[in-house]
Amino acid sequence: MDKIYYITLLYDFYGELLTEKQKAVITQHFLNDLSLNEVAIEHNITRQAVLDMIRRTEKLLLQYEDKLQLVKKYLVRKEKVSDVLKRLDALGNDEKIEDIKSLVSQILD
């Protein structure tokens, strides 16, 4: 899995456990695609300080995931839902099947 995608998933699940500054730096760097220099200028800190904060925050997010495993459980559920939808597709396009597919699709929304 792509590192940026994984970090953003971790952030989606555990972001509220971070400090405001950690949230801001992670959001700017990963979600808004700002460079380390741009983030440093925004917060009036050095590029190295931004990099250190990102590394510490990534480590913290990974520790949360190690303990709680919410992202892992989400990815397993997502895979199972995808499998169910594929199996339903194989059954045809009956109205009842379409209703079930619609309900199953809403599980992860």
Biopython code that builds the backbone (N, CA, C, O; Angstrom):
import numpy as np
from Bio.PDB.StructureBuilder import StructureBuilder

atoms = [
    (1, "MET", "N", (0.847, -1.178, 0.000)),
    (1, "MET", "CA", (0.000, 0.000, 0.000)),
    (1, "MET", "C", (0.895, 1.244, 0.000)),
    (1, "MET", "O", (1.930, 1.287, 0.665)),
    (2, "ASP", "N", (0.477, 2.223, -0.744)),
    (2, "ASP", "CA", (1.197, 3.484, -0.851)),
    (2, "ASP", "C", (1.296, 4.161, 0.520)),
    (2, "ASP", "O", (0.317, 4.228, 1.263)),
    (3, "LYS", "N", (2.494, 4.660, 0.842)),
    (3, "LYS", "CA", (2.725, 5.255, 2.163)),
    (3, "LYS", "C", (1.803, 6.449, 2.421)),
    (3, "LYS", "O", (1.229, 6.571, 3.503)),
    (4, "ILE", "N", (1.665, 7.313, 1.441)),
    (4, "ILE", "CA", (0.835, 8.507, 1.630)),
    (4, "ILE", "C", (-0.616, 8.105, 1.874)),
    (4, "ILE", "O", (-1.283, 8.671, 2.740)),
    (5, "TYR", "N", (-1.104, 7.129, 1.110)),
    (5, "TYR", "CA", (-2.474, 6.648, 1.301)),
    (5, "TYR", "C", (-2.644, 6.076, 2.707)),
    (5, "TYR", "O", (-3.643, 6.340, 3.376)),
    (6, "TYR", "N", (-1.663, 5.294, 3.147)),
    (6, "TYR", "CA", (-1.747, 4.670, 4.467)),
    (6, "TYR", "C", (-1.711, 5.728, 5.581)),
    (6, "TYR", "O", (-2.477, 5.645, 6.541)),
    (7, "ILE", "N", (-0.835, 6.702, 5.452)),
    (7, "ILE", "CA", (-0.752, 7.766, 6.464)),
    (7, "ILE", "C", (-2.062, 8.553, 6.507)),
    (7, "ILE", "O", (-2.535, 8.904, 7.588)),
    (8, "THR", "N", (-2.647, 8.830, 5.352)),
    (8, "THR", "CA", (-3.919, 9.562, 5.360)),
    (8, "THR", "C", (-5.041, 8.726, 5.968)),
    (8, "THR", "O", (-5.931, 9.266, 6.624)),
    (9, "LEU", "N", (-5.004, 7.409, 5.753)),
    (9, "LEU", "CA", (-5.981, 6.539, 6.423)),
    (9, "LEU", "C", (-5.793, 6.593, 7.935)),
    (9, "LEU", "O", (-6.758, 6.731, 8.687)),
    (10, "LEU", "N", (-4.547, 6.481, 8.368)),
    (10, "LEU", "CA", (-4.264, 6.569, 9.803)),
    (10, "LEU", "C", (-4.744, 7.907, 10.352)),
    (10, "LEU", "O", (-5.337, 7.974, 11.429)),
    (11, "TYR", "N", (-4.482, 8.966, 9.600)),
    (11, "TYR", "CA", (-4.910, 10.302, 10.029)),
    (11, "TYR", "C", (-6.436, 10.387, 10.119)),
    (11, "TYR", "O", (-6.976, 10.979, 11.053)),
    (12, "ASP", "N", (-7.122, 9.793, 9.146)),
    (12, "ASP", "CA", (-8.594, 9.800, 9.176)),
    (12, "ASP", "C", (-9.132, 9.127, 10.434)),
    (12, "ASP", "O", (-10.112, 9.584, 11.021)),
    (13, "PHE", "N", (-8.489, 8.046, 10.841)),
    (13, "PHE", "CA", (-8.970, 7.300, 12.000)),
    (13, "PHE", "C", (-8.498, 7.892, 13.329)),
    (13, "PHE", "O", (-9.250, 7.908, 14.303)),
    (14, "TYR", "N", (-7.265, 8.374, 13.370)),
    (14, "TYR", "CA", (-6.673, 8.781, 14.647)),
    (14, "TYR", "C", (-6.318, 10.265, 14.725)),
    (14, "TYR", "O", (-5.739, 10.701, 15.720)),
    (15, "GLY", "N", (-6.644, 11.035, 13.717)),
    (15, "GLY", "CA", (-6.254, 12.444, 13.660)),
    (15, "GLY", "C", (-6.708, 13.269, 14.846)),
    (15, "GLY", "O", (-6.009, 14.191, 15.268)),
    (16, "GLU", "N", (-7.865, 12.950, 15.385)),
    (16, "GLU", "CA", (-8.377, 13.732, 16.515)),
    (16, "GLU", "C", (-7.573, 13.504, 17.795)),
    (16, "GLU", "O", (-7.735, 14.240, 18.768)),
    (17, "LEU", "N", (-6.720, 12.501, 17.798)),
    (17, "LEU", "CA", (-5.874, 12.241, 18.964)),
    (17, "LEU", "C", (-4.574, 13.051, 18.922)),
    (17, "LEU", "O", (-3.798, 13.035, 19.877)),
    (18, "LEU", "N", (-4.344, 13.753, 17.823)),
    (18, "LEU", "CA", (-3.123, 14.541, 17.656)),
    (18, "LEU", "C", (-3.324, 15.960, 18.175)),
    (18, "LEU", "O", (-4.451, 16.427, 18.341)),
    (19, "THR", "N", (-2.196, 16.638, 18.429)),
    (19, "THR", "CA", (-2.266, 18.050, 18.806)),
    (19, "THR", "C", (-2.650, 18.870, 17.577)),
    (19, "THR", "O", (-2.576, 18.383, 16.449)),
    (20, "GLU", "N", (-3.055, 20.100, 17.801)),
    (20, "GLU", "CA", (-3.446, 20.973, 16.689)),
    (20, "GLU", "C", (-2.277, 21.188, 15.727)),
    (20, "GLU", "O", (-2.468, 21.198, 14.511)),
    (21, "LYS", "N", (-1.077, 21.360, 16.264)),
    (21, "LYS", "CA", (0.094, 21.587, 15.410)),
    (21, "LYS", "C", (0.413, 20.338, 14.587)),
    (21, "LYS", "O", (0.726, 20.439, 13.401)),
    (22, "GLN", "N", (0.334, 19.156, 15.217)),
    (22, "GLN", "CA", (0.562, 17.910, 14.485)),
    (22, "GLN", "C", (-0.463, 17.760, 13.361)),
    (22, "GLN", "O", (-0.122, 17.396, 12.236)),
    (23, "LYS", "N", (-1.716, 18.046, 13.685)),
    (23, "LYS", "CA", (-2.770, 17.952, 12.665)),
    (23, "LYS", "C", (-2.490, 18.906, 11.506)),
    (23, "LYS", "O", (-2.631, 18.534, 10.341)),
    (24, "ALA", "N", (-2.097, 20.125, 11.829)),
    (24, "ALA", "CA", (-1.845, 21.126, 10.793)),
    (24, "ALA", "C", (-0.701, 20.699, 9.880)),
    (24, "ALA", "O", (-0.812, 20.800, 8.658)),
    (25, "VAL", "N", (0.391, 20.226, 10.462)),
    (25, "VAL", "CA", (1.560, 19.835, 9.667)),
    (25, "VAL", "C", (1.232, 18.626, 8.790)),
    (25, "VAL", "O", (1.568, 18.615, 7.606)),
    (26, "ILE", "N", (0.588, 17.622, 9.353)),
    (26, "ILE", "CA", (0.233, 16.429, 8.575)),
    (26, "ILE", "C", (-0.746, 16.798, 7.459)),
    (26, "ILE", "O", (-0.602, 16.338, 6.326)),
    (27, "THR", "N", (-1.725, 17.615, 7.777)),
    (27, "THR", "CA", (-2.706, 18.035, 6.769)),
    (27, "THR", "C", (-2.030, 18.788, 5.635)),
    (27, "THR", "O", (-2.284, 18.513, 4.462)),
    (28, "GLN", "N", (-1.175, 19.730, 5.981)),
    (28, "GLN", "CA", (-0.521, 20.526, 4.947)),
    (28, "GLN", "C", (0.413, 19.684, 4.088)),
    (28, "GLN", "O", (0.435, 19.828, 2.865)),
    (29, "HIS", "N", (1.180, 18.811, 4.720)),
    (29, "HIS", "CA", (2.166, 18.045, 3.959)),
    (29, "HIS", "C", (1.529, 16.908, 3.155)),
    (29, "HIS", "O", (1.810, 16.763, 1.966)),
    (30, "PHE", "N", (0.685, 16.111, 3.786)),
    (30, "PHE", "CA", (0.138, 14.937, 3.106)),
    (30, "PHE", "C", (-1.154, 15.222, 2.345)),
    (30, "PHE", "O", (-1.313, 14.763, 1.214)),
    (31, "LEU", "N", (-2.060, 15.954, 2.934)),
    (31, "LEU", "CA", (-3.357, 16.164, 2.291)),
    (31, "LEU", "C", (-3.342, 17.326, 1.302)),
    (31, "LEU", "O", (-3.986, 17.260, 0.254)),
    (32, "ASN", "N", (-2.608, 18.392, 1.632)),
    (32, "ASN", "CA", (-2.537, 19.553, 0.743)),
    (32, "ASN", "C", (-1.295, 19.534, -0.134)),
    (32, "ASN", "O", (-1.105, 20.424, -0.962)),
    (33, "ASP", "N", (-0.447, 18.523, 0.044)),
    (33, "ASP", "CA", (0.740, 18.301, -0.787)),
    (33, "ASP", "C", (1.723, 19.476, -0.771)),
    (33, "ASP", "O", (2.330, 19.799, -1.792)),
    (34, "LEU", "N", (1.875, 20.109, 0.393)),
    (34, "LEU", "CA", (2.879, 21.163, 0.519)),
    (34, "LEU", "C", (4.244, 20.532, 0.788)),
    (34, "LEU", "O", (4.340, 19.488, 1.433)),
    (35, "SER", "N", (5.290, 21.173, 0.290)),
    (35, "SER", "CA", (6.644, 20.689, 0.551)),
    (35, "SER", "C", (7.018, 20.976, 2.003)),
    (35, "SER", "O", (6.334, 21.723, 2.702)),
    (36, "LEU", "N", (8.111, 20.369, 2.437)),
    (36, "LEU", "CA", (8.597, 20.630, 3.794)),
    (36, "LEU", "C", (8.909, 22.112, 3.978)),
    (36, "LEU", "O", (8.608, 22.695, 5.020)),
    (37, "ASN", "N", (9.519, 22.717, 2.950)),
    (37, "ASN", "CA", (9.839, 24.149, 3.028)),
    (37, "ASN", "C", (8.584, 25.005, 3.158)),
    (37, "ASN", "O", (8.554, 25.954, 3.942)),
    (38, "GLU", "N", (7.561, 24.673, 2.397)),
    (38, "GLU", "CA", (6.319, 25.452, 2.461)),
    (38, "GLU", "C", (5.664, 25.339, 3.836)),
    (38, "GLU", "O", (5.158, 26.325, 4.372)),
    (39, "VAL", "N", (5.675, 24.144, 4.395)),
    (39, "VAL", "CA", (5.112, 23.946, 5.735)),
    (39, "VAL", "C", (5.945, 24.707, 6.760)),
    (39, "VAL", "O", (5.403, 25.325, 7.677)),
    (40, "ALA", "N", (7.272, 24.658, 6.599)),
    (40, "ALA", "CA", (8.167, 25.358, 7.529)),
    (40, "ALA", "C", (7.900, 26.861, 7.513)),
    (40, "ALA", "O", (7.839, 27.496, 8.566)),
    (41, "ILE", "N", (7.743, 27.417, 6.338)),
    (41, "ILE", "CA", (7.463, 28.855, 6.221)),
    (41, "ILE", "C", (6.122, 29.186, 6.870)),
    (41, "ILE", "O", (5.998, 30.182, 7.583)),
    (42, "GLU", "N", (5.134, 28.355, 6.623)),
    (42, "GLU", "CA", (3.788, 28.571, 7.181)),
    (42, "GLU", "C", (3.803, 28.613, 8.709)),
    (42, "GLU", "O", (3.068, 29.388, 9.321)),
    (43, "HIS", "N", (4.651, 27.768, 9.324)),
    (43, "HIS", "CA", (4.680, 27.666, 10.786)),
    (43, "HIS", "C", (5.867, 28.388, 11.419)),
    (43, "HIS", "O", (6.052, 28.354, 12.636)),
    (44, "ASN", "N", (6.668, 29.041, 10.577)),
    (44, "ASN", "CA", (7.825, 29.785, 11.056)),
    (44, "ASN", "C", (8.781, 28.891, 11.853)),
    (44, "ASN", "O", (9.266, 29.268, 12.920)),
    (45, "ILE", "N", (9.037, 27.698, 11.308)),
    (45, "ILE", "CA", (9.995, 26.759, 11.897)),
    (45, "ILE", "C", (10.910, 26.264, 10.785)),
    (45, "ILE", "O", (10.683, 26.551, 9.609)),
    (46, "THR", "N", (11.936, 25.527, 11.158)),
    (46, "THR", "CA", (12.872, 25.037, 10.152)),
    (46, "THR", "C", (12.296, 23.832, 9.416)),
    (46, "THR", "O", (11.376, 23.160, 9.885)),
    (47, "ARG", "N", (12.871, 23.592, 8.254)),
    (47, "ARG", "CA", (12.493, 22.423, 7.462)),
    (47, "ARG", "C", (12.754, 21.153, 8.263)),
    (47, "ARG", "O", (11.959, 20.214, 8.224)),
    (48, "GLN", "N", (13.866, 21.128, 8.985)),
    (48, "GLN", "CA", (14.216, 19.966, 9.809)),
    (48, "GLN", "C", (13.188, 19.750, 10.920)),
    (48, "GLN", "O", (12.848, 18.611, 11.241)),
    (49, "ALA", "N", (12.700, 20.832, 11.498)),
    (49, "ALA", "CA", (11.678, 20.717, 12.544)),
    (49, "ALA", "C", (10.390, 20.118, 11.976)),
    (49, "ALA", "O", (9.724, 19.322, 12.638)),
    (50, "VAL", "N", (10.048, 20.505, 10.755)),
    (50, "VAL", "CA", (8.862, 19.935, 10.097)),
    (50, "VAL", "C", (9.062, 18.444, 9.872)),
    (50, "VAL", "O", (8.179, 17.639, 10.167)),
    (51, "LEU", "N", (10.222, 18.083, 9.350)),
    (51, "LEU", "CA", (10.514, 16.671, 9.096)),
    (51, "LEU", "C", (10.470, 15.864, 10.389)),
    (51, "LEU", "O", (9.912, 14.767, 10.420)),
    (52, "ASP", "N", (11.056, 16.401, 11.450)),
    (52, "ASP", "CA", (11.025, 15.712, 12.749)),
    (52, "ASP", "C", (9.594, 15.538, 13.251)),
    (52, "ASP", "O", (9.233, 14.475, 13.758)),
    (53, "MET", "N", (8.785, 16.582, 13.109)),
    (53, "MET", "CA", (7.401, 16.498, 13.566)),
    (53, "MET", "C", (6.621, 15.458, 12.754)),
    (53, "MET", "O", (5.827, 14.697, 13.308)),
    (54, "ILE", "N", (6.853, 15.432, 11.450)),
    (54, "ILE", "CA", (6.174, 14.448, 10.602)),
    (54, "ILE", "C", (6.572, 13.037, 11.015)),
    (54, "ILE", "O", (5.716, 12.161, 11.146)),
    (55, "ARG", "N", (7.853, 12.818, 11.219)),
    (55, "ARG", "CA", (8.315, 11.478, 11.624)),
    (55, "ARG", "C", (7.738, 11.063, 12.976)),
    (55, "ARG", "O", (7.289, 9.929, 13.141)),
    (56, "ARG", "N", (7.749, 11.981, 13.939)),
    (56, "ARG", "CA", (7.180, 11.668, 15.264)),
    (56, "ARG", "C", (5.683, 11.393, 15.171)),
    (56, "ARG", "O", (5.163, 10.483, 15.818)),
    (57, "THR", "N", (5.010, 12.183, 14.369)),
    (57, "THR", "CA", (3.563, 12.013, 14.227)),
    (57, "THR", "C", (3.236, 10.706, 13.507)),
    (57, "THR", "O", (2.297, 10.007, 13.889)),
    (58, "GLU", "N", (4.002, 10.374, 12.471)),
    (58, "GLU", "CA", (3.807, 9.086, 11.788)),
    (58, "GLU", "C", (3.998, 7.938, 12.774)),
    (58, "GLU", "O", (3.212, 6.992, 12.801)),
    (59, "LYS", "N", (5.046, 8.034, 13.579)),
    (59, "LYS", "CA", (5.318, 6.995, 14.576)),
    (59, "LYS", "C", (4.157, 6.882, 15.562)),
    (59, "LYS", "O", (3.744, 5.779, 15.919)),
    (60, "LEU", "N", (3.642, 8.014, 15.992)),
    (60, "LEU", "CA", (2.519, 8.034, 16.925)),
    (60, "LEU", "C", (1.274, 7.400, 16.298)),
    (60, "LEU", "O", (0.589, 6.602, 16.940)),
    (61, "LEU", "N", (0.986, 7.756, 15.048)),
    (61, "LEU", "CA", (-0.163, 7.172, 14.353)),
    (61, "LEU", "C", (-0.009, 5.656, 14.218)),
    (61, "LEU", "O", (-0.977, 4.911, 14.379)),
    (62, "LEU", "N", (1.200, 5.210, 13.924)),
    (62, "LEU", "CA", (1.457, 3.767, 13.817)),
    (62, "LEU", "C", (1.295, 3.070, 15.167)),
    (62, "LEU", "O", (0.827, 1.933, 15.231)),
    (63, "GLN", "N", (1.682, 3.753, 16.243)),
    (63, "GLN", "CA", (1.484, 3.178, 17.582)),
    (63, "GLN", "C", (-0.002, 3.039, 17.898)),
    (63, "GLN", "O", (-0.428, 2.028, 18.456)),
    (64, "TYR", "N", (-0.787, 4.048, 17.544)),
    (64, "TYR", "CA", (-2.239, 3.953, 17.740)),
    (64, "TYR", "C", (-2.793, 2.761, 16.965)),
    (64, "TYR", "O", (-3.615, 2.001, 17.477)),
    (65, "GLU", "N", (-2.335, 2.609, 15.728)),
    (65, "GLU", "CA", (-2.826, 1.501, 14.901)),
    (65, "GLU", "C", (-2.399, 0.152, 15.473)),
    (65, "GLU", "O", (-3.181, -0.798, 15.456)),
    (66, "ASP", "N", (-1.171, 0.058, 15.977)),
    (66, "ASP", "CA", (-0.712, -1.195, 16.587)),
    (66, "ASP", "C", (-1.610, -1.607, 17.745)),
    (66, "ASP", "O", (-1.899, -2.790, 17.922)),
    (67, "LYS", "N", (-2.046, -0.644, 18.520)),
    (67, "LYS", "CA", (-2.875, -0.948, 19.691)),
    (67, "LYS", "C", (-4.351, -1.160, 19.333)),
    (67, "LYS", "O", (-4.984, -2.087, 19.838)),
    (68, "LEU", "N", (-4.890, -0.314, 18.474)),
    (68, "LEU", "CA", (-6.330, -0.330, 18.209)),
    (68, "LEU", "C", (-6.729, -1.097, 16.942)),
    (68, "LEU", "O", (-7.817, -1.670, 16.877)),
    (69, "GLN", "N", (-5.863, -1.105, 15.958)),
    (69, "GLN", "CA", (-6.053, -1.817, 14.692)),
    (69, "GLN", "C", (-7.349, -1.451, 13.967)),
    (69, "GLN", "O", (-7.972, -2.304, 13.334)),
    (70, "LEU", "N", (-7.747, -0.204, 14.059)),
    (70, "LEU", "CA", (-8.967, 0.234, 13.388)),
    (70, "LEU", "C", (-8.809, 0.247, 11.870)),
    (70, "LEU", "O", (-9.731, -0.136, 11.150)),
    (71, "VAL", "N", (-7.659, 0.679, 11.381)),
    (71, "VAL", "CA", (-7.430, 0.721, 9.938)),
    (71, "VAL", "C", (-7.379, -0.694, 9.378)),
    (71, "VAL", "O", (-7.954, -0.970, 8.326)),
    (72, "LYS", "N", (-6.700, -1.580, 10.074)),
    (72, "LYS", "CA", (-6.618, -2.974, 9.625)),
    (72, "LYS", "C", (-8.016, -3.584, 9.522)),
    (72, "LYS", "O", (-8.339, -4.240, 8.532)),
    (73, "LYS", "N", (-8.833, -3.369, 10.533)),
    (73, "LYS", "CA", (-10.202, -3.901, 10.526)),
    (73, "LYS", "C", (-11.022, -3.277, 9.400)),
    (73, "LYS", "O", (-11.815, -3.957, 8.749)),
    (74, "TYR", "N", (-10.827, -1.989, 9.178)),
    (74, "TYR", "CA", (-11.535, -1.307, 8.095)),
    (74, "TYR", "C", (-11.154, -1.907, 6.743)),
    (74, "TYR", "O", (-12.022, -2.174, 5.912)),
    (75, "LEU", "N", (-9.855, -2.120, 6.525)),
    (75, "LEU", "CA", (-9.398, -2.663, 5.246)),
    (75, "LEU", "C", (-9.907, -4.083, 5.027)),
    (75, "LEU", "O", (-10.238, -4.454, 3.901)),
    (76, "VAL", "N", (-9.973, -4.878, 6.089)),
    (76, "VAL", "CA", (-10.517, -6.238, 5.983)),
    (76, "VAL", "C", (-12.000, -6.170, 5.619)),
    (76, "VAL", "O", (-12.459, -6.901, 4.742)),
    (77, "ARG", "N", (-12.747, -5.296, 6.290)),
    (77, "ARG", "CA", (-14.181, -5.135, 5.979)),
    (77, "ARG", "C", (-14.376, -4.668, 4.537)),
    (77, "ARG", "O", (-15.261, -5.150, 3.829)),
    (78, "LYS", "N", (-13.541, -3.731, 4.119)),
    (78, "LYS", "CA", (-13.637, -3.207, 2.761)),
    (78, "LYS", "C", (-13.411, -4.323, 1.740)),
    (78, "LYS", "O", (-14.118, -4.404, 0.735)),
    (79, "GLU", "N", (-12.442, -5.165, 1.997)),
    (79, "GLU", "CA", (-12.154, -6.306, 1.117)),
    (79, "GLU", "C", (-13.335, -7.272, 1.076)),
    (79, "GLU", "O", (-13.706, -7.756, 0.007)),
    (80, "LYS", "N", (-13.920, -7.552, 2.225)),
    (80, "LYS", "CA", (-15.063, -8.468, 2.288)),
    (80, "LYS", "C", (-16.278, -7.890, 1.571)),
    (80, "LYS", "O", (-16.988, -8.610, 0.869)),
    (81, "VAL", "N", (-16.517, -6.610, 1.742)),
    (81, "VAL", "CA", (-17.635, -5.966, 1.052)),
    (81, "VAL", "C", (-17.421, -6.034, -0.455)),
    (81, "VAL", "O", (-18.357, -6.305, -1.207)),
    (82, "SER", "N", (-16.203, -5.790, -0.892)),
    (82, "SER", "CA", (-15.879, -5.878, -2.311)),
    (82, "SER", "C", (-16.138, -7.289, -2.836)),
    (82, "SER", "O", (-16.674, -7.459, -3.931)),
    (83, "ASP", "N", (-15.762, -8.288, -2.060)),
    (83, "ASP", "CA", (-15.995, -9.683, -2.447)),
    (83, "ASP", "C", (-17.492, -9.981, -2.540)),
    (83, "ASP", "O", (-17.938, -10.633, -3.484)),
    (84, "VAL", "N", (-18.259, -9.509, -1.573)),
    (84, "VAL", "CA", (-19.715, -9.709, -1.596)),
    (84, "VAL", "C", (-20.317, -9.058, -2.841)),
    (84, "VAL", "O", (-21.173, -9.651, -3.496)),
    (85, "LEU", "N", (-19.878, -7.850, -3.169)),
    (85, "LEU", "CA", (-20.402, -7.162, -4.349)),
    (85, "LEU", "C", (-20.066, -7.914, -5.635)),
    (85, "LEU", "O", (-20.897, -7.994, -6.540)),
    (86, "LYS", "N", (-18.867, -8.462, -5.720)),
    (86, "LYS", "CA", (-18.485, -9.256, -6.896)),
    (86, "LYS", "C", (-19.363, -10.491, -7.022)),
    (86, "LYS", "O", (-19.803, -10.841, -8.118)),
    (87, "ARG", "N", (-19.616, -11.146, -5.902)),
    (87, "ARG", "CA", (-20.470, -12.336, -5.927)),
    (87, "ARG", "C", (-21.907, -11.977, -6.311)),
    (87, "ARG", "O", (-22.568, -12.727, -7.030)),
    (88, "LEU", "N", (-22.378, -10.844, -5.835)),
    (88, "LEU", "CA", (-23.719, -10.405, -6.209)),
    (88, "LEU", "C", (-23.789, -10.065, -7.695)),
    (88, "LEU", "O", (-24.794, -10.343, -8.349)),
    (89, "ASP", "N", (-22.728, -9.466, -8.228)),
    (89, "ASP", "CA", (-22.680, -9.169, -9.661)),
    (89, "ASP", "C", (-22.796, -10.441, -10.491)),
    (89, "ASP", "O", (-23.430, -10.451, -11.546)),
    (90, "ALA", "N", (-22.179, -11.509, -10.002)),
    (90, "ALA", "CA", (-22.209, -12.781, -10.726)),
    (90, "ALA", "C", (-23.612, -13.391, -10.761)),
    (90, "ALA", "O", (-23.899, -14.229, -11.616)),
    (91, "LEU", "N", (-24.477, -12.981, -9.851)),
    (91, "LEU", "CA", (-25.834, -13.528, -9.795)),
    (91, "LEU", "C", (-26.777, -12.886, -10.807)),
    (91, "LEU", "O", (-27.852, -13.422, -11.073)),
    (92, "GLY", "N", (-26.394, -11.766, -11.363)),
    (92, "GLY", "CA", (-27.245, -11.106, -12.346)),
    (92, "GLY", "C", (-27.729, -9.760, -11.866)),
    (92, "GLY", "O", (-27.211, -9.198, -10.901)),
    (93, "ASN", "N", (-28.747, -9.246, -12.566)),
    (93, "ASN", "CA", (-29.239, -7.899, -12.275)),
    (93, "ASN", "C", (-30.689, -7.885, -11.813)),
    (93, "ASN", "O", (-31.430, -6.952, -12.124)),
    (94, "ASP", "N", (-31.088, -8.881, -11.095)),
    (94, "ASP", "CA", (-32.429, -8.933, -10.527)),
    (94, "ASP", "C", (-32.638, -7.722, -9.613)),
    (94, "ASP", "O", (-31.684, -7.228, -9.013)),
    (95, "GLU", "N", (-33.866, -7.249, -9.506)),
    (95, "GLU", "CA", (-34.165, -6.066, -8.687)),
    (95, "GLU", "C", (-33.785, -6.273, -7.224)),
    (95, "GLU", "O", (-33.257, -5.364, -6.584)),
    (96, "LYS", "N", (-34.051, -7.455, -6.699)),
    (96, "LYS", "CA", (-33.705, -7.739, -5.304)),
    (96, "LYS", "C", (-32.193, -7.728, -5.106)),
    (96, "LYS", "O", (-31.693, -7.240, -4.093)),
    (97, "ILE", "N", (-31.484, -8.260, -6.068)),
    (97, "ILE", "CA", (-30.014, -8.276, -5.991)),
    (97, "ILE", "C", (-29.480, -6.847, -6.031)),
    (97, "ILE", "O", (-28.557, -6.508, -5.290)),
    (98, "GLU", "N", (-30.051, -6.016, -6.883)),
    (98, "GLU", "CA", (-29.628, -4.609, -6.958)),
    (98, "GLU", "C", (-29.881, -3.889, -5.632)),
    (98, "GLU", "O", (-29.065, -3.076, -5.199)),
    (99, "ASP", "N", (-31.006, -4.188, -4.993)),
    (99, "ASP", "CA", (-31.297, -3.600, -3.678)),
    (99, "ASP", "C", (-30.260, -4.030, -2.648)),
    (99, "ASP", "O", (-29.789, -3.218, -1.851)),
    (100, "ILE", "N", (-29.911, -5.305, -2.670)),
    (100, "ILE", "CA", (-28.909, -5.827, -1.731)),
    (100, "ILE", "C", (-27.557, -5.178, -2.010)),
    (100, "ILE", "O", (-26.857, -4.779, -1.079)),
    (101, "LYS", "N", (-27.186, -5.069, -3.289)),
    (101, "LYS", "CA", (-25.912, -4.433, -3.649)),
    (101, "LYS", "C", (-25.866, -2.989, -3.152)),
    (101, "LYS", "O", (-24.836, -2.520, -2.669)),
    (102, "SER", "N", (-26.974, -2.305, -3.274)),
    (102, "SER", "CA", (-27.040, -0.921, -2.802)),
    (102, "SER", "C", (-26.823, -0.844, -1.295)),
    (102, "SER", "O", (-26.087, 0.014, -0.809)),
    (103, "LEU", "N", (-27.461, -1.737, -0.568)),
    (103, "LEU", "CA", (-27.291, -1.768, 0.894)),
    (103, "LEU", "C", (-25.863, -2.125, 1.290)),
    (103, "LEU", "O", (-25.287, -1.510, 2.187)),
    (104, "VAL", "N", (-25.301, -3.116, 0.619)),
    (104, "VAL", "CA", (-23.934, -3.551, 0.934)),
    (104, "VAL", "C", (-22.946, -2.423, 0.641)),
    (104, "VAL", "O", (-21.993, -2.223, 1.394)),
    (105, "SER", "N", (-23.166, -1.693, -0.437)),
    (105, "SER", "CA", (-22.275, -0.579, -0.797)),
    (105, "SER", "C", (-22.268, 0.513, 0.266)),
    (105, "SER", "O", (-21.269, 1.212, 0.434)),
    (106, "GLN", "N", (-23.372, 0.659, 0.979)),
    (106, "GLN", "CA", (-23.482, 1.698, 2.001)),
    (106, "GLN", "C", (-22.735, 1.352, 3.289)),
    (106, "GLN", "O", (-22.542, 2.221, 4.140)),
    (107, "ILE", "N", (-22.319, 0.119, 3.439)),
    (107, "ILE", "CA", (-21.656, -0.308, 4.678)),
    (107, "ILE", "C", (-20.407, 0.520, 4.961)),
    (107, "ILE", "O", (-20.166, 0.901, 6.107)),
    (108, "LEU", "N", (-19.625, 0.796, 3.948)),
    (108, "LEU", "CA", (-18.363, 1.514, 4.162)),
    (108, "LEU", "C", (-18.472, 3.016, 3.926)),
    (108, "LEU", "O", (-17.497, 3.742, 4.116)),
    (109, "ASP", "N", (-19.630, 3.483, 3.521)),
    (109, "ASP", "CA", (-19.789, 4.927, 3.291)),
    (109, "ASP", "C", (-19.818, 5.698, 4.578)),
    (109, "ASP", "O", (-19.946, 6.922, 4.562)),
]
sb = StructureBuilder()
sb.init_structure("model")
sb.init_model(0)
sb.init_chain("A")
sb.init_seg("    ")
for serial, (resi, resn, name, xyz) in enumerate(atoms, 1):
    if name == "N":
        sb.init_residue(resn, " ", resi, " ")
    sb.init_atom(name, np.array(xyz, "f"), 0.0, 1.0, " ", f" {name:<3s}", serial, name[0])
structure = sb.get_structure()
